[in-house]
Amino acid sequence: MGIIFKPIRWILGQIIIFIDWITRPKPMQRSVDAQTKIDQQTKKMALYHFKMCPFCVKTRRQIHRLALNIEDRDARNDPQWNKELVSDGGKYQVPCLKITADDGSVEWLYESTEINQFLDEKFAVSN
C-alpha cells in the first residue's frame, strides 16, 4: 500500500511547489535601515521544514512575503537538521521555527498557523 502512495505524494508535492512558485506574493518593501534591523533579529532564527509539506510551504510563503532572512533547514534530507529537530526540539514535526534569544535561551515554535502569526505580529508592522 505504501508503494502506491509514495508516487502520489511526490506528484502532489511537486504540484504544491509549482503552485507556490507561480503564486508567490511579492516581498514587503522596507527602508534599508528597517530591513537591516529585521535581518539582525532573524539571524537567530531557523525554520525546520520539508520541501513538499503544504504546511511548510504556507510558512515559507509568509517568510517570503515579510522579506525575512530566516535560515532554511531541510529536516527530511539533512541528517544533522533531522537529528537536531528531534533531540533539541523534542519532536519530529514540521514546520518548526527555532528562535534563539539574546541570552541563549531557545524556543521551538510548531504549527504553521502559530509560526505565521508570530512572524506577522513581530515583523509585519510598517517600519
C-alpha positions in Angstrom: 0.0 0.0 0.0 2.9 2.4 0.8 4.3 1.8 -2.6 1.2 3.2 -4.2 1.0 6.3 -2.0 4.7 7.3 -2.4 4.5 8.4 -6.1 1.1 10.1 -5.5 2.6 12.1 -2.6 5.6 13.0 -4.7 3.4 14.2 -7.6 1.1 16.2 -5.2 4.2 17.7 -3.6 5.5 18.8 -7.0 2.2 20.4 -7.8 2.2 22.2 -4.4 5.7 23.6 -5.0 4.8 24.7 -8.6 1.6 26.5 -7.5 3.6 28.1 -4.7 6.2 29.3 -7.2 3.7 30.8 -9.7 1.5 32.4 -7.0 4.3 33.6 -4.6 3.5 37.0 -3.1 5.8 40.0 -3.5 8.1 40.6 -0.6 7.3 43.5 1.7 9.4 46.6 1.0 11.2 48.4 3.8 13.8 51.0 4.2 17.4 49.8 4.2 17.7 50.6 7.9 14.5 48.8 8.8 15.5 45.7 6.8 18.9 45.7 8.4 17.3 45.8 11.9 15.0 42.9 11.0 17.8 40.9 9.5 19.6 41.2 12.8 16.5 39.9 14.6 16.0 36.9 12.2 19.7 36.0 12.3 19.0 33.8 15.3 16.0 32.0 13.7 15.9 28.8 11.7 13.0 27.1 10.0 13.0 23.3 10.0 10.8 22.1 7.2 10.2 19.5 4.5 10.3 20.8 0.9 6.9 19.4 -0.2 5.0 19.7 3.1 2.0 22.0 2.4 2.1 23.5 5.9 5.8 24.2 5.4 5.0 25.9 2.1 2.5 28.1 3.9 5.2 29.1 6.4 7.8 29.7 3.7 5.3 31.9 1.8 4.8 34.0 4.9 8.6 34.4 5.4 8.9 35.4 1.8 6.0 37.9 2.0 7.5 39.5 5.0 11.0 39.6 3.4 12.6 37.8 6.3 16.1 36.2 6.1 15.5 33.1 8.1 17.7 30.1 7.6 16.0 27.1 6.0 16.9 23.7 7.4 15.6 20.7 5.5 14.8 18.2 8.2 13.9 15.5 5.8 17.0 15.4 3.7 19.7 16.6 6.0 20.5 14.2 8.9 22.1 17.0 11.0 18.8 19.1 11.0 16.7 16.0 11.4 18.6 14.9 14.5 18.6 18.5 15.9 14.9 18.8 15.4 14.2 15.7 17.4 16.8 15.9 20.0 16.7 19.6 20.8 13.2 20.5 19.6 11.7 17.4 21.2 9.6 16.1 18.4 9.7 15.2 14.7 7.2 17.8 13.4 7.5 20.5 10.8 7.3 23.3 10.2 9.2 24.3 13.3 10.8 27.7 14.0 13.8 27.7 16.3 14.1 31.1 18.0 17.3 31.8 19.9 17.1 34.7 22.3 20.0 37.1 23.0 20.5 35.3 26.4 21.0 32.0 24.5 17.6 30.5 25.5 15.8 28.7 22.7 12.1 28.4 21.9 10.8 25.9 19.4 7.6 27.1 17.8 5.5 24.5 16.0 2.3 24.7 13.8 2.3 26.8 10.7 -0.5 29.0 11.9 1.2 29.8 15.1 4.5 30.5 13.4 2.9 32.7 10.8 1.0 34.6 13.5 4.2 35.1 15.5 6.1 36.4 12.4 3.2 38.6 11.4 3.0 40.2 14.8 6.7 40.7 15.1 7.6 41.8 11.5 4.5 42.9 9.6 4.3 46.3 11.3 5.4 49.2 9.0 8.8 50.4 9.7 
